[in-house]
Amino acid sequence: MVTEQNLNTAQTGNESLLLAIETSCDETSVAVVRDGKHILSNVISSQIETHRKFGGVVPEIASRKHVETITVMMEEALEQAGVAPSELSAVAVTQGPGLVGALLVGGVAAKTYAMALDIPLIGTHHIAGHIYANALVHDIVYPCVALVVSGGHTELVVLEREGSFRIVGRTRDDAVGEAYDKVARALNFPYPGGPHIDRLAIEAEEVIELPRAWLEPDSYDFSLSGLKSAVLAAINQSRMKDETLNTAALARGFQESVIDVLVGKSMRAIKEFGASQLLLCGGVAANRGLRAALAASCEAAGVPLLVPPFALCTDNGAMIGAAAHLKWKSGEFTSLEMKADPLLSLEEWSVKPVE
């Protein structure tokens, strides 16, 4: 059995074959990833249809769905990859952050599999996974800056070396994805609302101007609660005046306000920290308006923009395999006593520097 005493004796290096499990929220995903870059399989079971009727993710239902599908997903991932369990180097799993019940399902499955096969376990940070989804399709050059935009996270992260994370800016209230869903709900769009806002904003010919929350001049933090309130005020004002609301113009105003701040702070961080690249990551990285605005600004600044393909922007096992490979290379494995950690620190998860 792989224990704390013999973890350090496991074979490590640049070559690995990882079974990677992601169950942090409402997708059950299992992947087989070779050497942190090559996806042999990446199967995903989405729960969007289940949660849509509730207008958002219901944690208890999400956990139950993970329990129902995790075993089948593990078997399917191995079968699609053409890999036998005995060939695996380690089992990686999202340890946090995320919904605690959902994390527990993946954690128990991963620990059981690692113990049965007598191979290491690698507890992995969910946001590190989103960032290193870029490594599955790009060569990352350091130092770089990562803009993380998802349903639960909005952060600017500086990576001075491989596997090193320093958060320089974060949201003080709503995350970008969360704000999109709340605005979409106010406009009577179905869950998830982000794609509907993005489509309307791109197609709109008019715009309702909304405020930008830049905060303090030197701050890299974000705040979306005021913008969300401005959207609700515009909706209520149109109702009080019995006027037809230009929904597309309001969606465009909201999206442009969000994008201006995200792009502005990202470009300032690139300059201040001497970044060689900007990495866009997280579920909102699929937003076409944000991609286009960042691409234009990065081109003007002469800085490459790295963005994963749409399939790797949302939660998936392959990204967990990419991040876990960093820990494999450094020989940093996780005890089988690992607990789900909904507040797991990205900075503390950083890979130890080579001495």
N, C-alpha and C positions, 0 to 999 in steps of 0.2 A: 504494500500500500504506500502511496505517496504521502509522506508525513512531513512535518516541519524539519525533522532531522535529516531527511534524505532529499529534500527539494533541491538543494544545491548540487546534488550529484546528477540530476537529470541532464541529458544532452541538450546543449543550447548552441546558438550560432545564428547565421543568417538564413539557414534553411529550416522551414517549419511547415507543418501541415496541420492546420487548426480547424476544429469544429467550433463554430462561433454561434452563440445563442443570444438573441435580443428579444426581451419581453418587458421593456420599461413602461409601455403605455398600451396602445390598442393595436399593435401589430405583433403577431408571433412570427419570428423569422429565424431561420437557421441556415448557416452557410458553411461551405468548406473553402478555405482560403490557403493558398500556398505562398509562402515567403512574404506575406503581407501585401502582395500586389496582384496575384493571379486568382481570379474567382473561378472555382471549379463548379460551384453551385451556390444559389442564393434564393431560397424559397421563402415566400412571404404569404401569410394569411392575414388579410386586413379585416378589421372589425367595423369599418365605417358604416356599413349598412345596419349593423346591430345598434350602434350608438346614435345614428341619425335621428331616430324617432324621439330621442331625449334631448337633442340639440347640443350634445357634447358627450364626452367620455364619462361613463359611470364606472368608477373603480371596481366595485364588486363584480359587475358583469364582465369587465375586462379580464379580471383574474380567473373567473370561471372559464372563459373562452380559451385562455392560455392553457389551462389544465386539460381541456378537451382536445387540444390540437398539438401540444408540444411533442409528444412521442411520435406521432405520425410525421411531423415536420422534420424531426431528427432523422428518421428512417429515410424520408424522401431526399433530404439533402445529401446523405451518404450515397444513396442509389444514383442520383443524378450526377454526382461527382465521380462515380465509379471507384469509390474508395472504401476499403474494408476498415472496420473499427481498429483493427490491429495496426494499421498504418499511421494512425493519428499521432501527432507529437504532443498535443495538449488539447484541453477543452477551455474555450474562452466564453465568458458570459458577462452581460451587463450587470454590474454590482450596484450602480446608481449613477446619477439621480434618476428618479422616476416614481411611479406609484408603488408603494411598498408591497402590496399584495401581488402585483404583477411581477415585480422583481423577485419575490420569493419563489414563484413558480419556476422561472428560468434558473434561479440559483440552485434549487433542489435538484432539478434535472441535470444540471452541469456537474454538481458535486457527486451525484450518484454515478454518472457516466465516468467521470475521472477516477473515482474510487474503484469502480468495476474493472477498468482498463489499466489501472495502476500507472496513470500518466498525470502530469501536472495540471493544476487548475489555475486559470488566469482571470481574476476579477477585473473587469474593464470599465473605464469611465465612459458614460454614454456620449458626452460632448467631445471627448477625445476621439471617439468613433466618428462622429460627424466631421470633425476636422480632418481626420486621416482617411475619410472616404475619397479625398482628393488624391491620396497616394495610390489608389487603385487605378487611376487613369493619368496621373501627372507625376513628374519629378519635382519634389518640393525642394526649394533652395532656401537656406537660412541666412540671416534672420528673415522672418516673414510675419505678417499680421493676418489673423483669421477673424472674419466677421461671422459670428454665430447668430443665426436668426431662425427661431423655431417657435412651436406653440408654448413652450415653457421657458425659453432662454433667449436673451438678446445680450450679447457680450462681444467686446473687442479683446482679443487675446494675442499677446506677443509671444512668438516662438523664437527664442534666440538660438536654439539648437534642436536637434531631433528629440521629440518627446518631452520637451520643456515647455511649460505653460505658465504665462503670467497674465492675469486678467487686469486690464487697465481701465476697462469701462464695462458697466452692466446696467440693466434696467432698474429703475427705482420703484417701478410699479408693474404695469402690464408688460408682458413680452410682446413682440411684434405679432406673432401668430395668434396669440390670445386676443389682442386688440382687433385684428382682422375679423376673428370669429364673432366678437361682441358687436362690432359695427355691422357685420353681415346679418346677425340676428335682428338688430334694430331695423334693418331694411327688409326683413322677412325673407332672407335667402336661407336655403337649407344648409345644414352642417355637412362638411367643413366649408366655411364661408370664404376663405382666402381666394380660391380660384375664381369665384364669381366677382369679387371686388376687382381683381386683377384684369379680368376680361372686360368689365364695364369701363374701367379706368382707361384702358388702352383704346377702346372704341369711342370714348366720349369726345365730342367736338367742343363742348363748353366745360368750364371748371368753376366750382365754388371754392374760393380761396379760404384756406384754413390756417391757423397759427402753426409755427414751428417751435418746438421745445428744445432750444439750444443749451439751456441751463447756464452754468457759470462758464466764462470765456475759456478756461483751461480744462474743463471737464470733458471726459470721454463717456460719461454716463448718459443714459437715455431715460425719457419719461414720456409715456403715451396716455396717461390718464386725462390730462387736459385736452388733448386732441380728441379723445373719445367723447369727452363732455361737449366739445364744440360740435361734433357730428350730431349728437343727440339734441343739442340746442337747435341746430338747423332743421332737424326733422320735426321737432315740436313746434317751431315757429311756423313752418309751412302748414301744419295741421291747424294751429290757432287762426291763421289767416285764411284757412280753407282753400289753400293753393295747391296745385299739383307739384309735387317735389320732383326736381330733375335728378333722379337717382344716379344716373351715369355721371353727371357733373359733380355730385357730392362724392361718389366713389373715386373719381379722378382727383378731387381736392384732397381727400384723405390719403390716397396712395402717394401723391406728390409730396405731401408734408412728411410722411414717413420716410420716403426715399431720400429727400433732400438732406435730412439729418443723418441717416445711415451713411450715405455717400460722403457727406462733408466731414464727419468725424473719422471715417475710415481713411480718407485721403490725408487728413492731418496726422493721423497715427503713423501712416506709411512714412511720411516725411520726418516726423520726430524720432522714430525708432530705426530709421535707415533700412526699411524692409525691402527685400528683393522681390517679393511677390505679395499679392493679396489673395487670401483663400476665402471663398464664400462657402458657407456650409449651414446645414440645418434644413428643415422642411420648407421654410419660406425662401430658400435658395432657388426653388422652382418658380418663383414669381418672375414673370417675364419683364415687367417694368423695372424691377430692381436689377436684374441681370443686365438689361440694356443700359441703364444709367451708370452702373459700376464699370461696365465695359468701356463706355465712352470716356469716363473720367480716368480710368487706368491707362487707356491708350494715349490720352492727352499728356499724362504724367510719365509715360514711358515705362510703366510698371505692369508686368504680366498679371492678369486676373485668372485664377484657377477656380473652376466651378465643376462639381461632379455632374454627370448626366442625370436627368430627372429621376431615373430609377434608383439612384444612390443618394438622393437628397432626403427622402423620407427615411424613417427608421428601418434598418435592415441588418441582417447578420453579417454581411460582408464587411461593413464598416467596423464592426466590433472585432472581426478577425484582423483587419488592417492595423487597428490600434493595439490589439493584444500582441501582435508580432513584435512591437517595440519592447514589451516586457519579456518576451521570449528571448530576444537577442541579449538582453542584459541579465537574464537568469532570475528575474524577479517574479516569483510565483506566489500564489495565494493559498493560505491554509484552508483545509476542508471545513474549518470552523467559521469560514466567511459568513458574514451576515449581510442581508440587503441593507443598503444605505441610501435612503432617499435624498440625503443632503451631502453626498460624497463630494469632497473638494477636488476640483480639477487640478489646482496647483499642487496639492499634496500628492496627487496620483502621478505627478511627473516622474519620468524615468530618471534614475540616478545617473549622474554624469560618470563617464569612464575615467577612472583614476590613472 
